[in-house]
Amino acid sequence: MWAYAVRRSIIGVVLLLVLSFVTFVLFFAAPVDQARYACGKICTQEQIATTEKALGYDKPVVVQWADFVKGVAVGRQFPDDPELRAANPAIVTECDAPCFGYSQLNAKTVNELIAEAAPVSISLALVAVALWLLGGISLGIAAAVTKGSILDRGIVGVTLIAYAFPTFFIGVFFLKYVVVKWGLLPYPQYASIADGGFGSWLSNLMLPGFTLALVFLASYVRMTRAFVLESLNEDYIRTATAKGLPGRTVLFKHGLRAALTPLVTMTGLDFATLLGGAIITESVFAYPGLGLLTVQASNAWDLPTIIGVVVLAGAFVVLANIVVDIAYAFIDPRVRLG
């Protein structure tokens, strides 16, 4: 088991290295003057040259990537050039490991920007996952046990209609009608638990969380329905029924346990994806999470921030894959031989 876990972890690290290198090549090898964007529109050529040296943009792309990887492993100091740090010790910024870079536009390390935005994305992801799991699994079970009925067709049909609408349309609709026109809910504004308490935190996340959950709800309804129907046709289910066990016991203790195993994998990967930032939902509701941070960084061509968020989002997905693989190895020993 430990050998399997170590092997998967090594593969995950290699994937992250490849992801970071490809990201660097795509952005820093582009025919764009990175230093001019970082310095500003009114900078002189001399100031641009100083900015280029301070951020290490005067180095080859491979060297910049190596410095980035080293910063993630052991930390880094900015400005990047040792001579500039020695001449101006007061402007030296320490970036502890894992260091994802320095945003000249925000005059902060990327770590600080991520630390400010990550709690918002994590909170939104938690609420959305709870909503789509509760709704998706419940509706999926209801559709499965009433297969072929009006309820079954209605649940599948309605969820597919909701799935057909894009996220930005759902979010704007909720804001325009539910919040502004009908006044059913106050305008959602993110408030941390420390600032407003648990109730305020949850109430302000319900609308954007539900908007995000609708995107996943239909797929979880369909998958739950399919898995439950498949498990209910197994021999051990018929045996349990023949023994006279109550239908509720057969469904939840025997059938649902097997049916939910694939959903655990789906949930883990979808949750990891959301941790990287729900870009559209956060932009519509103006929630200062990783998604909105990425949009703002893209508009300003803030490459260190973009790369930091991309690598962090990739780390979430890779870590989720490793956790799921190891969990499957515990559930099914045959997986360890793969």
C-alpha positions as CSV (number, residue, x, y, z in Angstrom):
1,M,0.0,0.0,0.0
2,W,2.8,2.5,0.9
3,A,4.6,1.7,-2.3
4,Y,1.4,2.4,-4.2
5,A,0.9,5.7,-2.4
6,V,4.5,6.8,-3.0
7,R,4.3,5.9,-6.7
8,R,1.1,7.9,-7.1
9,S,2.6,10.8,-5.2
10,I,5.7,10.9,-7.4
11,I,3.6,10.8,-10.6
12,G,1.6,13.7,-9.1
13,V,4.8,15.8,-8.5
14,V,5.9,15.1,-12.1
15,L,2.6,16.2,-13.4
16,L,2.8,19.5,-11.5
17,L,6.3,20.2,-12.8
18,V,5.1,19.6,-16.4
19,L,2.0,21.8,-15.8
20,S,4.1,24.6,-14.4
21,F,6.6,24.4,-17.3
22,V,3.9,24.4,-20.0
23,T,2.3,27.4,-18.3
24,F,5.5,29.3,-18.3
25,V,6.2,28.5,-21.9
26,L,2.7,29.6,-22.9
27,F,2.8,32.9,-21.1
28,F,6.4,34.0,-20.9
29,A,7.3,32.9,-24.3
30,A,4.5,35.0,-25.8
31,P,5.6,38.1,-27.9
32,V,4.5,40.5,-25.2
33,D,6.7,42.9,-23.2
34,Q,6.1,41.5,-19.7
35,A,8.1,44.2,-17.9
36,R,6.0,47.0,-19.5
37,Y,2.8,45.5,-18.2
38,A,4.3,45.0,-14.8
39,C,5.8,48.5,-14.6
40,G,2.8,50.4,-16.0
41,K,1.8,52.5,-19.1
42,I,3.7,55.7,-18.1
43,C,7.1,54.0,-17.3
44,T,10.2,55.1,-19.0
45,Q,12.5,52.7,-20.8
46,E,14.9,52.9,-17.9
47,Q,12.2,52.0,-15.4
48,I,11.0,49.1,-17.6
49,A,14.6,47.8,-17.8
50,T,14.8,48.0,-14.0
51,T,11.5,46.1,-13.6
52,E,12.6,43.5,-16.0
53,K,15.7,42.9,-14.0
54,A,13.9,43.0,-10.6
55,L,11.4,40.4,-11.6
56,G,13.8,38.2,-13.5
57,Y,12.2,38.7,-16.9
58,D,15.6,39.3,-18.5
59,K,16.4,35.6,-18.0
60,P,15.6,32.7,-20.4
61,V,12.2,31.1,-19.9
62,V,13.8,27.8,-18.6
63,V,15.8,29.7,-16.0
64,Q,12.7,31.6,-14.9
65,W,10.8,28.3,-14.5
66,A,13.7,26.8,-12.5
67,D,13.6,29.9,-10.2
68,F,9.9,29.4,-9.8
69,V,10.2,25.7,-8.9
70,K,13.0,26.6,-6.4
71,G,10.8,29.2,-4.8
72,V,8.0,26.7,-4.4
73,A,10.4,24.3,-2.7
74,V,12.5,26.6,-0.5
75,G,11.2,30.2,-0.8
76,R,12.4,33.2,-2.6
77,Q,13.4,36.9,-2.3
78,F,12.2,39.8,-4.4
79,P,13.6,41.8,-6.3
80,D,15.0,38.8,-8.1
81,D,18.3,40.4,-8.9
82,P,20.9,40.1,-6.0
83,E,22.5,43.5,-6.9
84,L,19.1,45.3,-6.6
85,R,18.5,43.6,-3.2
86,A,22.0,44.6,-2.0
87,A,21.6,48.2,-3.1
88,N,18.1,48.6,-1.6
89,P,17.7,46.2,1.3
90,A,14.6,48.2,2.5
91,I,12.6,47.0,-0.5
92,V,13.4,43.3,-0.2
93,T,10.3,41.1,0.1
94,E,10.6,37.7,1.6
95,C,8.4,35.0,0.1
96,D,8.3,31.8,2.2
97,A,7.9,28.4,0.6
98,P,5.8,27.5,-1.2
99,C,6.4,30.8,-3.0
100,F,4.3,31.3,-6.2
101,G,5.9,34.6,-7.2
102,Y,5.5,38.4,-6.8
103,S,2.8,40.6,-8.3
104,Q,4.3,43.9,-9.2
105,L,0.9,45.3,-10.0
106,N,-0.5,44.6,-6.6
107,A,2.9,45.1,-4.7
108,K,2.2,41.8,-2.9
109,T,3.4,38.2,-3.2
110,V,1.1,35.9,-5.0
111,N,0.9,33.9,-1.8
112,E,-0.7,36.9,-0.1
113,L,-3.2,37.3,-2.9
114,I,-4.1,33.6,-2.8
115,A,-4.4,33.7,1.0
116,E,-7.0,36.5,0.7
117,A,-9.0,34.9,-2.1
118,A,-8.8,31.2,-1.3
119,P,-11.2,31.2,1.8
120,V,-13.9,32.7,-0.5
121,S,-13.5,29.9,-3.2
122,I,-13.3,27.2,-0.5
123,S,-16.4,28.5,1.2
124,L,-18.3,28.7,-2.1
125,A,-17.1,25.2,-3.1
126,L,-18.2,23.7,0.2
127,V,-21.7,25.1,0.0
128,A,-22.1,24.1,-3.7
129,V,-20.9,20.6,-3.1
130,A,-23.3,20.2,-0.1
131,L,-26.2,21.5,-2.2
132,W,-25.6,19.4,-5.3
133,L,-24.9,16.2,-3.3
134,L,-28.0,16.6,-1.2
135,G,-30.2,17.5,-4.2
136,G,-28.5,15.2,-6.8
137,I,-28.4,12.0,-4.7
138,S,-31.9,12.5,-3.2
139,L,-33.5,13.2,-6.6
140,G,-31.5,10.4,-8.2
141,I,-32.7,7.9,-5.7
142,A,-36.3,9.1,-6.1
143,A,-36.0,8.8,-9.8
144,A,-34.5,5.3,-9.6
145,V,-37.1,3.8,-7.2
146,T,-39.9,5.2,-9.4
147,K,-38.3,4.2,-12.7
148,G,-40.6,4.9,-15.7
149,S,-43.1,7.0,-13.7
150,I,-44.0,10.6,-14.2
151,L,-41.9,11.6,-11.2
152,D,-38.9,9.9,-12.7
153,R,-39.3,11.6,-16.1
154,G,-40.1,14.9,-14.4
155,I,-36.9,14.9,-12.2
156,V,-34.6,14.0,-15.1
157,G,-36.3,16.4,-17.5
158,V,-36.2,19.4,-15.1
159,T,-32.6,18.8,-14.1
160,L,-31.6,18.6,-17.8
161,I,-33.3,21.9,-18.5
162,A,-31.5,23.5,-15.6
163,Y,-28.2,22.0,-16.9
164,A,-28.8,23.5,-20.4
165,F,-28.6,27.1,-19.1
166,P,-25.1,28.5,-18.8
167,T,-23.9,29.6,-15.3
168,F,-23.7,33.3,-16.1
169,F,-27.4,33.2,-17.2
170,I,-28.5,31.5,-14.0
171,G,-26.5,33.9,-11.9
172,V,-27.7,37.0,-13.6
173,F,-31.3,35.7,-13.5
174,F,-31.1,35.2,-9.8
175,L,-29.6,38.6,-9.2
176,K,-32.1,40.4,-11.4
177,Y,-35.3,38.7,-10.3
178,V,-34.8,36.9,-7.0
179,V,-32.7,39.7,-5.4
180,V,-33.5,43.0,-7.2
181,K,-37.0,42.7,-8.7
182,W,-38.8,40.4,-6.2
183,G,-36.6,41.1,-3.2
184,L,-36.8,37.6,-1.9
185,L,-33.2,37.6,-0.8
186,P,-30.7,40.3,0.2
187,Y,-27.9,41.0,-2.2
188,P,-25.2,38.4,-1.5
189,Q,-22.0,39.8,-0.2
190,Y,-19.3,37.5,1.1
191,A,-18.7,37.7,4.9
192,S,-16.3,35.4,6.7
193,I,-17.4,33.5,9.7
194,A,-15.0,35.6,11.8
195,D,-16.6,38.8,10.6
196,G,-20.3,38.0,10.5
197,G,-20.7,34.6,12.2
198,F,-21.8,31.3,10.7
199,G,-25.3,32.4,9.8
200,S,-24.3,35.4,7.8
201,W,-21.5,33.4,6.1
202,L,-23.9,30.7,5.1
203,S,-26.8,33.0,4.0
204,N,-24.6,35.0,1.8
205,L,-23.3,31.9,0.1
206,M,-26.6,30.2,-0.6
207,L,-27.5,32.0,-3.8
208,P,-24.1,31.8,-5.6
209,G,-23.7,28.3,-4.1
210,F,-27.0,27.2,-5.6
211,T,-26.1,28.8,-8.9
212,L,-23.0,26.8,-9.1
213,A,-24.7,23.6,-7.8
214,L,-27.2,23.7,-10.6
215,V,-24.4,23.1,-13.1
216,F,-23.5,19.8,-11.5
217,L,-27.0,18.8,-10.2
218,A,-28.2,17.2,-13.4
219,S,-25.1,15.0,-13.9
220,Y,-25.3,13.8,-10.3
221,V,-29.0,13.0,-10.6
222,R,-28.4,11.0,-13.7
223,M,-25.4,9.2,-12.3
224,T,-27.1,8.4,-9.0
225,R,-30.1,7.1,-10.8
226,A,-28.0,4.9,-13.1
227,F,-25.8,3.5,-10.3
228,V,-28.8,2.8,-8.0
229,L,-30.7,1.0,-10.8
230,E,-27.6,-1.0,-11.6
231,S,-27.0,-2.0,-8.0
232,L,-30.6,-2.9,-7.5
233,N,-30.4,-5.5,-10.3
234,E,-27.5,-7.3,-8.6
235,D,-27.9,-10.9,-7.2
236,Y,-27.1,-9.9,-3.6
237,I,-29.9,-7.4,-3.7
238,R,-32.4,-10.0,-4.8
239,T,-31.0,-12.3,-2.1
240,A,-31.5,-9.6,0.6
241,T,-35.1,-9.0,-0.7
242,A,-35.8,-12.8,-0.7
243,K,-34.7,-13.0,3.0
244,G,-37.5,-10.6,3.8
245,L,-35.5,-7.5,4.6
246,P,-37.4,-4.2,4.5
247,G,-37.2,-2.3,1.2
248,R,-35.7,0.7,2.9
249,T,-32.9,-1.5,4.4
250,V,-32.2,-3.2,1.0
251,L,-32.0,0.2,-0.7
252,F,-29.9,2.2,1.7
253,K,-27.8,-0.4,3.4
254,H,-27.0,-2.7,0.5
255,G,-27.9,-0.9,-2.8
256,L,-26.9,2.7,-2.1
257,R,-23.6,1.9,-0.5
258,A,-22.3,0.3,-3.8
259,A,-23.9,2.9,-5.9
260,L,-22.3,5.8,-4.1
261,T,-18.7,4.6,-4.5
262,P,-18.3,6.1,-8.1
263,L,-19.9,9.3,-6.9
264,V,-17.2,9.7,-4.3
265,T,-14.7,9.9,-7.1
266,M,-16.8,12.4,-9.1
267,T,-17.2,14.6,-6.0
268,G,-13.6,14.6,-5.1
269,L,-12.5,15.7,-8.6
270,D,-15.3,18.3,-9.0
271,F,-14.6,19.7,-5.6
272,A,-10.9,20.0,-6.4
273,T,-11.8,21.8,-9.6
274,L,-13.9,24.3,-7.7
275,L,-11.1,25.0,-5.3
276,G,-9.2,26.5,-8.2
277,G,-11.9,29.1,-8.5
278,A,-15.4,29.2,-10.0
279,I,-14.5,31.9,-12.4
280,I,-18.0,32.7,-13.9
281,T,-20.0,32.5,-10.6
282,E,-17.5,34.6,-8.7
283,S,-17.4,37.2,-11.5
284,V,-21.2,37.4,-11.6
285,F,-21.6,37.8,-7.9
286,A,-18.4,39.9,-7.5
287,Y,-17.0,37.4,-4.9
288,P,-13.3,38.0,-4.3
289,G,-12.3,34.4,-4.8
290,L,-9.6,32.7,-6.9
291,G,-11.8,32.8,-10.0
292,L,-12.3,36.6,-9.8
293,L,-8.6,37.0,-9.0
294,T,-7.7,35.1,-12.1
295,V,-10.0,37.2,-14.3
296,Q,-8.5,40.4,-12.9
297,A,-5.0,39.1,-13.3
298,S,-5.7,38.2,-16.9
299,N,-7.1,41.6,-17.8
300,A,-4.1,43.3,-16.3
301,W,-1.6,40.7,-17.7
302,D,-0.4,39.9,-14.2
303,L,1.5,36.8,-15.2
304,P,2.9,35.8,-11.8
305,T,-0.6,35.8,-10.3
306,I,-2.0,33.8,-13.3
307,I,0.7,31.2,-13.0
308,G,0.4,30.9,-9.3
309,V,-3.3,30.3,-9.4
310,V,-3.0,27.8,-12.4
311,V,-0.4,25.8,-10.5
312,L,-2.4,25.9,-7.3
313,A,-5.6,24.7,-9.2
314,G,-3.5,22.0,-10.8
315,A,-2.2,20.9,-7.4
316,F,-5.8,20.6,-6.1
317,V,-6.8,18.3,-9.0
318,V,-3.6,16.2,-8.8
319,L,-4.0,15.9,-5.0
320,A,-7.6,14.9,-5.4
321,N,-6.6,12.2,-7.9
322,I,-4.0,10.9,-5.5
323,V,-6.4,10.7,-2.6
324,V,-9.1,9.0,-4.8
325,D,-6.5,6.5,-6.1
326,I,-5.3,5.6,-2.6
327,A,-8.9,5.4,-1.3
328,Y,-9.7,3.0,-4.2
329,A,-6.7,1.0,-3.3
330,F,-8.2,0.5,0.2
331,I,-11.6,-0.3,-1.2
332,D,-10.4,-2.7,-3.9
333,P,-7.0,-4.3,-3.5
334,R,-6.9,-5.1,-7.2
335,V,-6.2,-1.4,-7.9
336,R,-2.8,-1.7,-6.3
337,L,-1.6,-4.0,-9.1
338,G,-2.5,-1.4,-11.8
